[in-house]
Amino acid sequence: MDTNDIAFWQALDKLVEESELVIDRPKGSYHPGYSHIRYQVDYGYLKGSTTSMDGGGVDVWSGSNEARTVDAVICTVDLLKKDSEIKLLLGCTDEEKASIYRFHNESQYMKGILIQKKDLALI
C-alpha cells in the first residue's frame, strides 16, 4: 500500500469521525421500495454535510465489529437509476462483506465491486 492509498483510507475514517451515523435500515428490515429485499447488515448514511450521488448523505454499511473504521468500500452502478455511488463499509466482518457484495450483485440492474483496505497495520 503506498502513501496515497493510506491517505485515502484515513480521509474516509475522518469523514466518518466527523459525521453522525444514522441507521435508517436496520439489519432484518426490508427495502422501502422493494419489499422482497431484506437487509442482512445495518445500512444508513452519514448525516450532516456529507453528500452522495443521490443528494443524501454518504451511504454506510455498519457491521458488527466494535472498530468504527472504514475497512472497505463498495462502488455500485444502478442501471435503473442510471447512477453510481460509493458506499462505506464500517466495522464489517468477512461474512458481512460477502453479504453486502451479494446484495449489490443479485439483480441484473445493480452491480458492485468491493475494494478492501489491504493492510490495516499500516494505518
Helices and strands as residue ranges (DSSP letters): H 3-17, E 20-25, E 42-47, E 59-62, E 70-78, E 83-90, H 94-103, E 110-116, G 120-122
